[in-house]
Amino acid sequence: VQLQASGGGLVQAGGSLTLSCVVSGRTSSRYTMGWFRQPPGKERDFVAAIWSQSSSTDYVDYADSVQGRFTISRDNAKDTVYLQMNSLKPEDTAVYYCAASYSTIVRTRSDYACWGQGTQVTVSS
């Protein structure tokens, strides 16, 4: 499976961006899909994840730092996962990565076997 992330850019604090991650090679609905971010000089941390468990219901999880501001969703027909980011803050500046996993342990970076190339998000104050 291959992941292609896009949608990053430069935005002022308080603004919004939507990131997209296109999944190719396998049906994206089979995977837990996650977004992680890596600020300059720091670790790559969990942001959000979406997954299904034997039903059409999607489950989501968010890091505390983005809860209420970011929304993860997916369009299975397009094999695309989105991260809608609102009320952006300078501390949201990072390279954002999408990742795919067969696990429902969604916050652990090592559980994700496949990663996209990353897209830069810069939030100016």
QUIQUIKA-V739803 format. One record per backbone hydrogen bond with DSSP energy under -1.0 kcal/mol. CO is the residue of the C=O (numbers start at 1). NH is the residue of the N-H. E is the energy in kcal/mol with one decimal. If there is no record, write none. Layout:
{{CO;NH;E} {CO;NH;E}}
This chain:
{{2;24;-2.7} {4;22;-2.5} {6;20;-2.6} {9;122;-2.8} {11;124;-2.5} {12;15;-2.3} {15;88;-2.3} {17;85;-3.4} {19;83;-2.2} {20;6;-2.4} {21;81;-2.4} {22;4;-1.9} {24;2;-2.8} {27;30;-1.6} {28;31;-1.9} {32;101;-2.3} {33;50;-2.3} {34;99;-2.3} {35;47;-2.6} {35;48;-1.6} {36;97;-3.1} {37;45;-3.1} {38;95;-1.9} {39;42;-2.1} {45;37;-2.4} {47;63;-2.7} {48;35;-3.1} {49;61;-1.9} {50;33;-2.6} {51;59;-3.8} {59;51;-2.1} {61;49;-2.1} {63;66;-1.6} {63;67;-1.3} {66;69;-2.5} {66;70;-2.2} {69;86;-2.0} {71;84;-3.0} {73;82;-3.2} {75;80;-1.8} {79;23;-3.2} {80;75;-2.8} {81;21;-2.1} {82;73;-1.7} {83;19;-2.5} {84;71;-2.5} {85;17;-2.1} {88;14;-3.2} {89;92;-2.3} {90;93;-1.8} {94;121;-2.8} {95;38;-2.3} {96;119;-2.2} {97;36;-2.9} {98;116;-2.7} {99;34;-2.7} {100;113;-1.1} {100;114;-1.6} {101;32;-3.5} {104;106;-1.2} {108;111;-1.6} {109;112;-1.7} {114;100;-2.4} {119;96;-3.1} {121;94;-2.0} {122;11;-2.6} {124;13;-2.4}}
